[in-house]
Amino acid sequence: MDEKSIIQKLASKYNLPISKVEEAVYSQFKFTSQVIRAGEFKAVRLPYLGKFHVKPGRLKHLNERPDND
C-alpha cells in the first residue's frame, strides 16, 4: 500500500479533508527538518519512531570542514 492510498483511507475513515490528513502526517517530518536546518543539532524525538541526534564526533567533523566559514 502506498502513502497516497493510506492518506486517502485515513481521510475517508475520519471524514476529514485530504489536506488536513496530509498536514498531520507530514508535520512531524517538517518539524524535524526545521530543527536540523537550524544548525543547532538538538536531539529530536518522534514518538513511536525514535530519537534522532548528531553524534559528537560527526559534529566535530562538520565543524572542522574548510568550507565552514
CHARMM internal coordinates of N, CA and C (Angstrom, degrees):
IC EDIT
DIST 1 N 1 CA 1.4557
DIST 1 CA 1 C 1.5249
ANGL 1 N 1 CA 1 C 108.26
DIST 1 C 2 N 1.3173
ANGL 1 CA 1 C 2 N 117.01
DIHE 1 N 1 CA 1 C 2 N 127.84
DIST 2 N 2 CA 1.4609
ANGL 1 C 2 N 2 CA 119.95
DIHE 1 CA 1 C 2 N 2 CA -179.12
DIST 2 CA 2 C 1.5294
ANGL 2 N 2 CA 2 C 111.64
DIHE 1 C 2 N 2 CA 2 C -87.43
DIST 2 C 3 N 1.3004
ANGL 2 CA 2 C 3 N 115.18
DIHE 2 N 2 CA 2 C 3 N 169.50
DIST 3 N 3 CA 1.4671
ANGL 2 C 3 N 3 CA 120.87
DIHE 2 CA 2 C 3 N 3 CA -172.72
DIST 3 CA 3 C 1.5266
ANGL 3 N 3 CA 3 C 113.19
DIHE 2 C 3 N 3 CA 3 C -64.83
DIST 3 C 4 N 1.3106
ANGL 3 CA 3 C 4 N 118.14
DIHE 3 N 3 CA 3 C 4 N -36.55
DIST 4 N 4 CA 1.4753
ANGL 3 C 4 N 4 CA 120.64
DIHE 3 CA 3 C 4 N 4 CA 179.60
DIST 4 CA 4 C 1.5254
ANGL 4 N 4 CA 4 C 111.75
DIHE 3 C 4 N 4 CA 4 C -65.90
DIST 4 C 5 N 1.3210
ANGL 4 CA 4 C 5 N 116.63
DIHE 4 N 4 CA 4 C 5 N -38.49
DIST 5 N 5 CA 1.4604
ANGL 4 C 5 N 5 CA 118.82
DIHE 4 CA 4 C 5 N 5 CA 179.57
DIST 5 CA 5 C 1.5346
ANGL 5 N 5 CA 5 C 111.25
DIHE 4 C 5 N 5 CA 5 C -70.98
DIST 5 C 6 N 1.3267
ANGL 5 CA 5 C 6 N 116.48
DIHE 5 N 5 CA 5 C 6 N -32.98
DIST 6 N 6 CA 1.4684
ANGL 5 C 6 N 6 CA 119.53
DIHE 5 CA 5 C 6 N 6 CA 176.64
DIST 6 CA 6 C 1.5245
ANGL 6 N 6 CA 6 C 109.88
DIHE 5 C 6 N 6 CA 6 C -66.15
DIST 6 C 7 N 1.3285
ANGL 6 CA 6 C 7 N 116.90
DIHE 6 N 6 CA 6 C 7 N -43.52
DIST 7 N 7 CA 1.4681
ANGL 6 C 7 N 7 CA 121.10
DIHE 6 CA 6 C 7 N 7 CA 178.45
DIST 7 CA 7 C 1.5213
ANGL 7 N 7 CA 7 C 110.36
DIHE 6 C 7 N 7 CA 7 C -63.01
DIST 7 C 8 N 1.3240
ANGL 7 CA 7 C 8 N 116.96
DIHE 7 N 7 CA 7 C 8 N -42.07
DIST 8 N 8 CA 1.4624
ANGL 7 C 8 N 8 CA 121.51
DIHE 7 CA 7 C 8 N 8 CA 178.23
DIST 8 CA 8 C 1.5286
ANGL 8 N 8 CA 8 C 110.94
DIHE 7 C 8 N 8 CA 8 C -61.91
DIST 8 C 9 N 1.3396
ANGL 8 CA 8 C 9 N 116.18
DIHE 8 N 8 CA 8 C 9 N -42.64
DIST 9 N 9 CA 1.4563
ANGL 8 C 9 N 9 CA 121.18
DIHE 8 CA 8 C 9 N 9 CA -179.87
DIST 9 CA 9 C 1.5339
ANGL 9 N 9 CA 9 C 111.02
DIHE 8 C 9 N 9 CA 9 C -64.36
DIST 9 C 10 N 1.3408
ANGL 9 CA 9 C 10 N 117.13
DIHE 9 N 9 CA 9 C 10 N -42.16
DIST 10 N 10 CA 1.4648
ANGL 9 C 10 N 10 CA 120.92
DIHE 9 CA 9 C 10 N 10 CA 177.87
DIST 10 CA 10 C 1.5226
ANGL 10 N 10 CA 10 C 111.44
DIHE 9 C 10 N 10 CA 10 C -64.60
DIST 10 C 11 N 1.3262
ANGL 10 CA 10 C 11 N 116.35
DIHE 10 N 10 CA 10 C 11 N -41.31
DIST 11 N 11 CA 1.4655
ANGL 10 C 11 N 11 CA 120.47
DIHE 10 CA 10 C 11 N 11 CA 179.36
DIST 11 CA 11 C 1.5308
ANGL 11 N 11 CA 11 C 110.28
DIHE 10 C 11 N 11 CA 11 C -62.05
DIST 11 C 12 N 1.3179
ANGL 11 CA 11 C 12 N 116.86
DIHE 11 N 11 CA 11 C 12 N -41.39
DIST 12 N 12 CA 1.4641
ANGL 11 C 12 N 12 CA 120.61
DIHE 11 CA 11 C 12 N 12 CA 178.59
DIST 12 CA 12 C 1.5277
ANGL 12 N 12 CA 12 C 111.51
DIHE 11 C 12 N 12 CA 12 C -68.15
DIST 12 C 13 N 1.3176
ANGL 12 CA 12 C 13 N 116.24
DIHE 12 N 12 CA 12 C 13 N -43.50
DIST 13 N 13 CA 1.4592
ANGL 12 C 13 N 13 CA 120.82
DIHE 12 CA 12 C 13 N 13 CA -176.93
DIST 13 CA 13 C 1.5312
ANGL 13 N 13 CA 13 C 111.89
DIHE 12 C 13 N 13 CA 13 C -62.67
DIST 13 C 14 N 1.3365
ANGL 13 CA 13 C 14 N 116.49
DIHE 13 N 13 CA 13 C 14 N -41.84
DIST 14 N 14 CA 1.4641
ANGL 13 C 14 N 14 CA 120.31
DIHE 13 CA 13 C 14 N 14 CA -176.10
DIST 14 CA 14 C 1.5285
ANGL 14 N 14 CA 14 C 113.48
DIHE 13 C 14 N 14 CA 14 C -101.36
DIST 14 C 15 N 1.3386
ANGL 14 CA 14 C 15 N 116.03
DIHE 14 N 14 CA 14 C 15 N 6.95
DIST 15 N 15 CA 1.4594
ANGL 14 C 15 N 15 CA 121.83
DIHE 14 CA 14 C 15 N 15 CA 177.52
DIST 15 CA 15 C 1.5374
ANGL 15 N 15 CA 15 C 111.72
DIHE 14 C 15 N 15 CA 15 C 54.22
DIST 15 C 16 N 1.3338
ANGL 15 CA 15 C 16 N 114.51
DIHE 15 N 15 CA 15 C 16 N 51.14
DIST 16 N 16 CA 1.4616
ANGL 15 C 16 N 16 CA 121.29
DIHE 15 CA 15 C 16 N 16 CA -179.71
DIST 16 CA 16 C 1.5235
ANGL 16 N 16 CA 16 C 109.82
DIHE 15 C 16 N 16 CA 16 C -121.85
DIST 16 C 17 N 1.3297
ANGL 16 CA 16 C 17 N 116.67
DIHE 16 N 16 CA 16 C 17 N 154.85
DIST 17 N 17 CA 1.4660
ANGL 16 C 17 N 17 CA 118.62
DIHE 16 CA 16 C 17 N 17 CA 174.49
DIST 17 CA 17 C 1.5394
ANGL 17 N 17 CA 17 C 110.45
DIHE 16 C 17 N 17 CA 17 C -66.54
DIST 17 C 18 N 1.2975
ANGL 17 CA 17 C 18 N 116.15
DIHE 17 N 17 CA 17 C 18 N 147.60
DIST 18 N 18 CA 1.4611
ANGL 17 C 18 N 18 CA 121.13
DIHE 17 CA 17 C 18 N 18 CA -178.91
DIST 18 CA 18 C 1.5313
ANGL 18 N 18 CA 18 C 110.77
DIHE 17 C 18 N 18 CA 18 C -58.35
DIST 18 C 19 N 1.3096
ANGL 18 CA 18 C 19 N 117.73
DIHE 18 N 18 CA 18 C 19 N -36.89
DIST 19 N 19 CA 1.4682
ANGL 18 C 19 N 19 CA 120.52
DIHE 18 CA 18 C 19 N 19 CA -178.89
DIST 19 CA 19 C 1.5279
ANGL 19 N 19 CA 19 C 111.87
DIHE 18 C 19 N 19 CA 19 C -61.84
DIST 19 C 20 N 1.3315
ANGL 19 CA 19 C 20 N 117.11
DIHE 19 N 19 CA 19 C 20 N -37.42
DIST 20 N 20 CA 1.4663
ANGL 19 C 20 N 20 CA 120.54
DIHE 19 CA 19 C 20 N 20 CA 179.12
DIST 20 CA 20 C 1.5309
ANGL 20 N 20 CA 20 C 111.21
DIHE 19 C 20 N 20 CA 20 C -69.60
DIST 20 C 21 N 1.3109
ANGL 20 CA 20 C 21 N 116.65
DIHE 20 N 20 CA 20 C 21 N -39.75
DIST 21 N 21 CA 1.4573
ANGL 20 C 21 N 21 CA 120.53
DIHE 20 CA 20 C 21 N 21 CA 178.69
DIST 21 CA 21 C 1.5323
ANGL 21 N 21 CA 21 C 109.86
DIHE 20 C 21 N 21 CA 21 C -66.44
DIST 21 C 22 N 1.3305
ANGL 21 CA 21 C 22 N 117.13
DIHE 21 N 21 CA 21 C 22 N -43.05
DIST 22 N 22 CA 1.4657
ANGL 21 C 22 N 22 CA 120.49
DIHE 21 CA 21 C 22 N 22 CA 177.20
DIST 22 CA 22 C 1.5228
ANGL 22 N 22 CA 22 C 110.63
DIHE 21 C 22 N 22 CA 22 C -60.52
DIST 22 C 23 N 1.3186
ANGL 22 CA 22 C 23 N 116.63
DIHE 22 N 22 CA 22 C 23 N -42.10
DIST 23 N 23 CA 1.4606
ANGL 22 C 23 N 23 CA 120.67
DIHE 22 CA 22 C 23 N 23 CA 178.96
DIST 23 CA 23 C 1.5333
ANGL 23 N 23 CA 23 C 110.84
DIHE 22 C 23 N 23 CA 23 C -60.38
DIST 23 C 24 N 1.3174
ANGL 23 CA 23 C 24 N 117.06
DIHE 23 N 23 CA 23 C 24 N -43.50
DIST 24 N 24 CA 1.4648
ANGL 23 C 24 N 24 CA 121.17
DIHE 23 CA 23 C 24 N 24 CA 179.47
DIST 24 CA 24 C 1.5248
ANGL 24 N 24 CA 24 C 111.32
DIHE 23 C 24 N 24 CA 24 C -65.89
DIST 24 C 25 N 1.3107
ANGL 24 CA 24 C 25 N 116.81
DIHE 24 N 24 CA 24 C 25 N -40.12
DIST 25 N 25 CA 1.4645
ANGL 24 C 25 N 25 CA 121.02
DIHE 24 CA 24 C 25 N 25 CA -177.40
DIST 25 CA 25 C 1.5286
ANGL 25 N 25 CA 25 C 111.10
DIHE 24 C 25 N 25 CA 25 C -70.01
DIST 25 C 26 N 1.3166
ANGL 25 CA 25 C 26 N 117.22
DIHE 25 N 25 CA 25 C 26 N -43.57
DIST 26 N 26 CA 1.4549
ANGL 25 C 26 N 26 CA 120.97
DIHE 25 CA 25 C 26 N 26 CA -173.49
DIST 26 CA 26 C 1.5238
ANGL 26 N 26 CA 26 C 114.37
DIHE 25 C 26 N 26 CA 26 C -89.63
DIST 26 C 27 N 1.3236
ANGL 26 CA 26 C 27 N 119.33
DIHE 26 N 26 CA 26 C 27 N -11.32
DIST 27 N 27 CA 1.4641
ANGL 26 C 27 N 27 CA 120.77
DIHE 26 CA 26 C 27 N 27 CA -174.45
DIST 27 CA 27 C 1.5278
ANGL 27 N 27 CA 27 C 113.00
DIHE 26 C 27 N 27 CA 27 C -62.11
DIST 27 C 28 N 1.3221
ANGL 27 CA 27 C 28 N 117.98
DIHE 27 N 27 CA 27 C 28 N -37.71
DIST 28 N 28 CA 1.4626
ANGL 27 C 28 N 28 CA 119.04
DIHE 27 CA 27 C 28 N 28 CA -179.48
DIST 28 CA 28 C 1.5223
ANGL 28 N 28 CA 28 C 111.74
DIHE 27 C 28 N 28 CA 28 C -66.01
DIST 28 C 29 N 1.3254
ANGL 28 CA 28 C 29 N 116.94
DIHE 28 N 28 CA 28 C 29 N -33.68
DIST 29 N 29 CA 1.4554
ANGL 28 C 29 N 29 CA 119.73
DIHE 28 CA 28 C 29 N 29 CA 179.78
DIST 29 CA 29 C 1.5288
ANGL 29 N 29 CA 29 C 111.00
DIHE 28 C 29 N 29 CA 29 C -77.26
DIST 29 C 30 N 1.3241
ANGL 29 CA 29 C 30 N 116.87
DIHE 29 N 29 CA 29 C 30 N -32.44
DIST 30 N 30 CA 1.4647
ANGL 29 C 30 N 30 CA 119.93
DIHE 29 CA 29 C 30 N 30 CA 174.70
DIST 30 CA 30 C 1.5225
ANGL 30 N 30 CA 30 C 110.33
DIHE 29 C 30 N 30 CA 30 C -65.00
DIST 30 C 31 N 1.3321
ANGL 30 CA 30 C 31 N 116.91
DIHE 30 N 30 CA 30 C 31 N -41.73
DIST 31 N 31 CA 1.4511
ANGL 30 C 31 N 31 CA 121.68
DIHE 30 CA 30 C 31 N 31 CA 178.45
DIST 31 CA 31 C 1.5277
ANGL 31 N 31 CA 31 C 110.47
DIHE 30 C 31 N 31 CA 31 C -61.82
DIST 31 C 32 N 1.3277
ANGL 31 CA 31 C 32 N 116.60
DIHE 31 N 31 CA 31 C 32 N -47.39
DIST 32 N 32 CA 1.4619
ANGL 31 C 32 N 32 CA 121.18
DIHE 31 CA 31 C 32 N 32 CA 179.06
DIST 32 CA 32 C 1.5206
ANGL 32 N 32 CA 32 C 110.73
DIHE 31 C 32 N 32 CA 32 C -59.36
DIST 32 C 33 N 1.3076
ANGL 32 CA 32 C 33 N 116.77
DIHE 32 N 32 CA 32 C 33 N -42.33
DIST 33 N 33 CA 1.4549
ANGL 32 C 33 N 33 CA 121.73
DIHE 32 CA 32 C 33 N 33 CA 178.26
DIST 33 CA 33 C 1.5247
ANGL 33 N 33 CA 33 C 111.64
DIHE 32 C 33 N 33 CA 33 C -62.55
DIST 33 C 34 N 1.3203
ANGL 33 CA 33 C 34 N 117.61
DIHE 33 N 33 CA 33 C 34 N -41.18
DIST 34 N 34 CA 1.4597
ANGL 33 C 34 N 34 CA 121.31
DIHE 33 CA 33 C 34 N 34 CA 178.75
DIST 34 CA 34 C 1.5220
ANGL 34 N 34 CA 34 C 111.28
DIHE 33 C 34 N 34 CA 34 C -63.86
DIST 34 C 35 N 1.3200
ANGL 34 CA 34 C 35 N 117.70
DIHE 34 N 34 CA 34 C 35 N -42.05
DIST 35 N 35 CA 1.4646
ANGL 34 C 35 N 35 CA 121.33
DIHE 34 CA 34 C 35 N 35 CA 179.93
DIST 35 CA 35 C 1.5265
ANGL 35 N 35 CA 35 C 110.02
DIHE 34 C 35 N 35 CA 35 C -63.90
DIST 35 C 36 N 1.3187
ANGL 35 CA 35 C 36 N 116.53
DIHE 35 N 35 CA 35 C 36 N -43.71
DIST 36 N 36 CA 1.4598
ANGL 35 C 36 N 36 CA 120.40
DIHE 35 CA 35 C 36 N 36 CA -179.52
DIST 36 CA 36 C 1.5241
ANGL 36 N 36 CA 36 C 110.61
DIHE 35 C 36 N 36 CA 36 C -65.79
DIST 36 C 37 N 1.3120
ANGL 36 CA 36 C 37 N 117.89
DIHE 36 N 36 CA 36 C 37 N -44.41
DIST 37 N 37 CA 1.4691
ANGL 36 C 37 N 37 CA 121.67
DIHE 36 CA 36 C 37 N 37 CA -179.27
DIST 37 CA 37 C 1.5243
ANGL 37 N 37 CA 37 C 113.11
DIHE 36 C 37 N 37 CA 37 C -67.14
DIST 37 C 38 N 1.3339
ANGL 37 CA 37 C 38 N 117.25
DIHE 37 N 37 CA 37 C 38 N -24.12
DIST 38 N 38 CA 1.4642
ANGL 37 C 38 N 38 CA 120.22
DIHE 37 CA 37 C 38 N 38 CA 178.53
DIST 38 CA 38 C 1.5234
ANGL 38 N 38 CA 38 C 110.70
DIHE 37 C 38 N 38 CA 38 C -65.63
DIST 38 C 39 N 1.3171
ANGL 38 CA 38 C 39 N 118.05
DIHE 38 N 38 CA 38 C 39 N -20.95
DIST 39 N 39 CA 1.4496
ANGL 38 C 39 N 39 CA 122.17
DIHE 38 CA 38 C 39 N 39 CA 176.10
DIST 39 CA 39 C 1.5163
ANGL 39 N 39 CA 39 C 114.67
DIHE 38 C 39 N 39 CA 39 C 81.42
DIST 39 C 40 N 1.3103
ANGL 39 CA 39 C 40 N 118.09
DIHE 39 N 39 CA 39 C 40 N 8.22
DIST 40 N 40 CA 1.4632
ANGL 39 C 40 N 40 CA 120.15
DIHE 39 CA 39 C 40 N 40 CA -179.83
DIST 40 CA 40 C 1.5234
ANGL 40 N 40 CA 40 C 111.57
DIHE 39 C 40 N 40 CA 40 C -84.47
DIST 40 C 41 N 1.3109
ANGL 40 CA 40 C 41 N 117.42
DIHE 40 N 40 CA 40 C 41 N -16.41
DIST 41 N 41 CA 1.4590
ANGL 40 C 41 N 41 CA 124.34
DIHE 40 CA 40 C 41 N 41 CA 177.12
DIST 41 CA 41 C 1.5243
ANGL 41 N 41 CA 41 C 112.67
DIHE 40 C 41 N 41 CA 41 C 56.72
DIST 41 C 42 N 1.3115
ANGL 41 CA 41 C 42 N 116.39
DIHE 41 N 41 CA 41 C 42 N 39.57
DIST 42 N 42 CA 1.4562
ANGL 41 C 42 N 42 CA 121.17
DIHE 41 CA 41 C 42 N 42 CA 174.20
DIST 42 CA 42 C 1.5244
ANGL 42 N 42 CA 42 C 109.11
DIHE 41 C 42 N 42 CA 42 C -76.55
DIST 42 C 43 N 1.3213
ANGL 42 CA 42 C 43 N 116.15
DIHE 42 N 42 CA 42 C 43 N 154.91
DIST 43 N 43 CA 1.4556
ANGL 42 C 43 N 43 CA 120.61
DIHE 42 CA 42 C 43 N 43 CA 176.70
DIST 43 CA 43 C 1.5249
ANGL 43 N 43 CA 43 C 109.36
DIHE 42 C 43 N 43 CA 43 C -75.05
DIST 43 C 44 N 1.3175
ANGL 43 CA 43 C 44 N 115.99
DIHE 43 N 43 CA 43 C 44 N 143.40
DIST 44 N 44 CA 1.4599
ANGL 43 C 44 N 44 CA 122.22
DIHE 43 CA 43 C 44 N 44 CA 178.68
DIST 44 CA 44 C 1.5219
ANGL 44 N 44 CA 44 C 107.48
DIHE 43 C 44 N 44 CA 44 C -123.70
DIST 44 C 45 N 1.3249
ANGL 44 CA 44 C 45 N 116.83
DIHE 44 N 44 CA 44 C 45 N 127.32
DIST 45 N 45 CA 1.4598
ANGL 44 C 45 N 45 CA 120.99
DIHE 44 CA 44 C 45 N 45 CA 179.01
DIST 45 CA 45 C 1.5191
ANGL 45 N 45 CA 45 C 109.08
DIHE 44 C 45 N 45 CA 45 C -110.00
DIST 45 C 46 N 1.3172
ANGL 45 CA 45 C 46 N 115.33
DIHE 45 N 45 CA 45 C 46 N 123.02
DIST 46 N 46 CA 1.4566
ANGL 45 C 46 N 46 CA 121.45
DIHE 45 CA 45 C 46 N 46 CA 175.93
DIST 46 CA 46 C 1.5275
ANGL 46 N 46 CA 46 C 107.55
DIHE 45 C 46 N 46 CA 46 C -106.07
DIST 46 C 47 N 1.3312
ANGL 46 CA 46 C 47 N 117.47
DIHE 46 N 46 CA 46 C 47 N 116.77
DIST 47 N 47 CA 1.4652
ANGL 46 C 47 N 47 CA 119.89
DIHE 46 CA 46 C 47 N 47 CA -177.86
DIST 47 CA 47 C 1.5366
ANGL 47 N 47 CA 47 C 111.89
DIHE 46 C 47 N 47 CA 47 C -53.53
DIST 47 C 48 N 1.3118
ANGL 47 CA 47 C 48 N 114.99
DIHE 47 N 47 CA 47 C 48 N 135.92
DIST 48 N 48 CA 1.4646
ANGL 47 C 48 N 48 CA 124.51
DIHE 47 CA 47 C 48 N 48 CA 178.56
DIST 48 CA 48 C 1.5273
ANGL 48 N 48 CA 48 C 113.42
DIHE 47 C 48 N 48 CA 48 C 66.85
DIST 48 C 49 N 1.3404
ANGL 48 CA 48 C 49 N 117.82
DIHE 48 N 48 CA 48 C 49 N 5.33
DIST 49 N 49 CA 1.4551
ANGL 48 C 49 N 49 CA 120.32
DIHE 48 CA 48 C 49 N 49 CA 179.41
DIST 49 CA 49 C 1.5210
ANGL 49 N 49 CA 49 C 111.63
DIHE 48 C 49 N 49 CA 49 C -121.29
DIST 49 C 50 N 1.3268
ANGL 49 CA 49 C 50 N 117.15
DIHE 49 N 49 CA 49 C 50 N -41.23
DIST 50 N 50 CA 1.4571
ANGL 49 C 50 N 50 CA 119.47
DIHE 49 CA 49 C 50 N 50 CA 177.27
DIST 50 CA 50 C 1.5101
ANGL 50 N 50 CA 50 C 113.05
DIHE 49 C 50 N 50 CA 50 C 140.87
DIST 50 C 51 N 1.3355
ANGL 50 CA 50 C 51 N 113.92
DIHE 50 N 50 CA 50 C 51 N -178.84
DIST 51 N 51 CA 1.4572
ANGL 50 C 51 N 51 CA 121.71
DIHE 50 CA 50 C 51 N 51 CA 179.41
DIST 51 CA 51 C 1.5197
ANGL 51 N 51 CA 51 C 107.63
DIHE 50 C 51 N 51 CA 51 C -111.80
DIST 51 C 52 N 1.3082
ANGL 51 CA 51 C 52 N 115.99
DIHE 51 N 51 CA 51 C 52 N 130.79
DIST 52 N 52 CA 1.4490
ANGL 51 C 52 N 52 CA 121.58
DIHE 51 CA 51 C 52 N 52 CA -177.81
DIST 52 CA 52 C 1.5228
ANGL 52 N 52 CA 52 C 108.76
DIHE 51 C 52 N 52 CA 52 C -114.88
DIST 52 C 53 N 1.3225
ANGL 52 CA 52 C 53 N 115.91
DIHE 52 N 52 CA 52 C 53 N 129.91
DIST 53 N 53 CA 1.4530
ANGL 52 C 53 N 53 CA 120.98
DIHE 52 CA 52 C 53 N 53 CA 179.99
DIST 53 CA 53 C 1.5267
ANGL 53 N 53 CA 53 C 109.45
DIHE 52 C 53 N 53 CA 53 C -150.82
DIST 53 C 54 N 1.3197
ANGL 53 CA 53 C 54 N 114.93
DIHE 53 N 53 CA 53 C 54 N 167.80
DIST 54 N 54 CA 1.4625
ANGL 53 C 54 N 54 CA 120.92
DIHE 53 CA 53 C 54 N 54 CA 177.34
DIST 54 CA 54 C 1.5237
ANGL 54 N 54 CA 54 C 107.31
DIHE 53 C 54 N 54 CA 54 C -97.46
DIST 54 C 55 N 1.3088
ANGL 54 CA 54 C 55 N 116.59
DIHE 54 N 54 CA 54 C 55 N 129.75
DIST 55 N 55 CA 1.4567
ANGL 54 C 55 N 55 CA 121.08
DIHE 54 CA 54 C 55 N 55 CA 178.08
DIST 55 CA 55 C 1.5286
ANGL 55 N 55 CA 55 C 108.63
DIHE 54 C 55 N 55 CA 55 C -66.45
DIST 55 C 56 N 1.3415
ANGL 55 CA 55 C 56 N 117.78
DIHE 55 N 55 CA 55 C 56 N 140.66
DIST 56 N 56 CA 1.4734
ANGL 55 C 56 N 56 CA 120.11
DIHE 55 CA 55 C 56 N 56 CA -178.16
DIST 56 CA 56 C 1.5307
ANGL 56 N 56 CA 56 C 113.42
DIHE 55 C 56 N 56 CA 56 C -55.71
DIST 56 C 57 N 1.3223
ANGL 56 CA 56 C 57 N 118.05
DIHE 56 N 56 CA 56 C 57 N -39.63
DIST 57 N 57 CA 1.4680
ANGL 56 C 57 N 57 CA 121.04
DIHE 56 CA 56 C 57 N 57 CA 178.54
DIST 57 CA 57 C 1.5219
ANGL 57 N 57 CA 57 C 111.68
DIHE 56 C 57 N 57 CA 57 C -63.71
DIST 57 C 58 N 1.3045
ANGL 57 CA 57 C 58 N 116.71
DIHE 57 N 57 CA 57 C 58 N -37.88
DIST 58 N 58 CA 1.4635
ANGL 57 C 58 N 58 CA 120.95
DIHE 57 CA 57 C 58 N 58 CA 179.05
DIST 58 CA 58 C 1.5249
ANGL 58 N 58 CA 58 C 110.50
DIHE 57 C 58 N 58 CA 58 C -68.67
DIST 58 C 59 N 1.3236
ANGL 58 CA 58 C 59 N 116.47
DIHE 58 N 58 CA 58 C 59 N -39.11
DIST 59 N 59 CA 1.4553
ANGL 58 C 59 N 59 CA 121.15
DIHE 58 CA 58 C 59 N 59 CA 178.11
DIST 59 CA 59 C 1.5230
ANGL 59 N 59 CA 59 C 110.29
DIHE 58 C 59 N 59 CA 59 C -63.31
DIST 59 C 60 N 1.3364
ANGL 59 CA 59 C 60 N 116.54
DIHE 59 N 59 CA 59 C 60 N -41.60
DIST 60 N 60 CA 1.4668
ANGL 59 C 60 N 60 CA 120.79
DIHE 59 CA 59 C 60 N 60 CA 177.30
DIST 60 CA 60 C 1.5249
ANGL 60 N 60 CA 60 C 109.58
DIHE 59 C 60 N 60 CA 60 C -61.12
DIST 60 C 61 N 1.3261
ANGL 60 CA 60 C 61 N 116.62
DIHE 60 N 60 CA 60 C 61 N -43.69
DIST 61 N 61 CA 1.4653
ANGL 60 C 61 N 61 CA 121.30
DIHE 60 CA 60 C 61 N 61 CA 178.95
DIST 61 CA 61 C 1.5360
ANGL 61 N 61 CA 61 C 111.06
DIHE 60 C 61 N 61 CA 61 C -60.85
DIST 61 C 62 N 1.3182
ANGL 61 CA 61 C 62 N 116.79
DIHE 61 N 61 CA 61 C 62 N -42.73
DIST 62 N 62 CA 1.4602
ANGL 61 C 62 N 62 CA 120.64
DIHE 61 CA 61 C 62 N 62 CA 179.61
DIST 62 CA 62 C 1.5226
ANGL 62 N 62 CA 62 C 111.56
DIHE 61 C 62 N 62 CA 62 C -65.22
DIST 62 C 63 N 1.3265
ANGL 62 CA 62 C 63 N 117.18
DIHE 62 N 62 CA 62 C 63 N -37.88
DIST 63 N 63 CA 1.4599
ANGL 62 C 63 N 63 CA 121.24
DIHE 62 CA 62 C 63 N 63 CA -178.97
DIST 63 CA 63 C 1.5227
ANGL 63 N 63 CA 63 C 112.83
DIHE 62 C 63 N 63 CA 63 C -71.63
DIST 63 C 64 N 1.3305
ANGL 63 CA 63 C 64 N 117.17
DIHE 63 N 63 CA 63 C 64 N -22.50
DIST 64 N 64 CA 1.4603
ANGL 63 C 64 N 64 CA 121.29
DIHE 63 CA 63 C 64 N 64 CA -178.59
DIST 64 CA 64 C 1.5171
ANGL 64 N 64 CA 64 C 113.74
DIHE 63 C 64 N 64 CA 64 C -91.09
DIST 64 C 65 N 1.3157
ANGL 64 CA 64 C 65 N 118.42
DIHE 64 N 64 CA 64 C 65 N -1.97
DIST 65 N 65 CA 1.4653
ANGL 64 C 65 N 65 CA 121.41
DIHE 64 CA 64 C 65 N 65 CA -178.91
DIST 65 CA 65 C 1.5198
ANGL 65 N 65 CA 65 C 110.15
DIHE 64 C 65 N 65 CA 65 C -63.63
DIST 65 C 66 N 1.3401
ANGL 65 CA 65 C 66 N 117.35
DIHE 65 N 65 CA 65 C 66 N 140.74
DIST 66 N 66 CA 1.4664
ANGL 65 C 66 N 66 CA 120.45
DIHE 65 CA 65 C 66 N 66 CA -178.94
DIST 66 CA 66 C 1.5407
ANGL 66 N 66 CA 66 C 113.84
DIHE 65 C 66 N 66 CA 66 C -64.62
DIST 66 C 67 N 1.3252
ANGL 66 CA 66 C 67 N 118.43
DIHE 66 N 66 CA 66 C 67 N -27.47
DIST 67 N 67 CA 1.4638
ANGL 66 C 67 N 67 CA 120.30
DIHE 66 CA 66 C 67 N 67 CA -178.95
DIST 67 CA 67 C 1.5236
ANGL 67 N 67 CA 67 C 111.50
DIHE 66 C 67 N 67 CA 67 C -85.11
DIST 67 C 68 N 1.3091
ANGL 67 CA 67 C 68 N 118.62
DIHE 67 N 67 CA 67 C 68 N 6.66
DIST 68 N 68 CA 1.4738
ANGL 67 C 68 N 68 CA 123.14
DIHE 67 CA 67 C 68 N 68 CA -179.04
DIST 68 CA 68 C 1.5241
ANGL 68 N 68 CA 68 C 109.25
DIHE 67 C 68 N 68 CA 68 C -93.35
DIST 68 C 69 N 1.3262
ANGL 68 CA 68 C 69 N 116.76
DIHE 68 N 68 CA 68 C 69 N 69.95
DIST 69 N 69 CA 1.4790
ANGL 68 C 69 N 69 CA 121.72
DIHE 68 CA 68 C 69 N 69 CA -179.72
DIST 69 CA 69 C 1.4909
ANGL 69 N 69 CA 69 C 111.66
DIHE 68 C 69 N 69 CA 69 C -100.89
END
COOR INIT
IC SEED 1 N 1 CA 1 C
IC BUILD
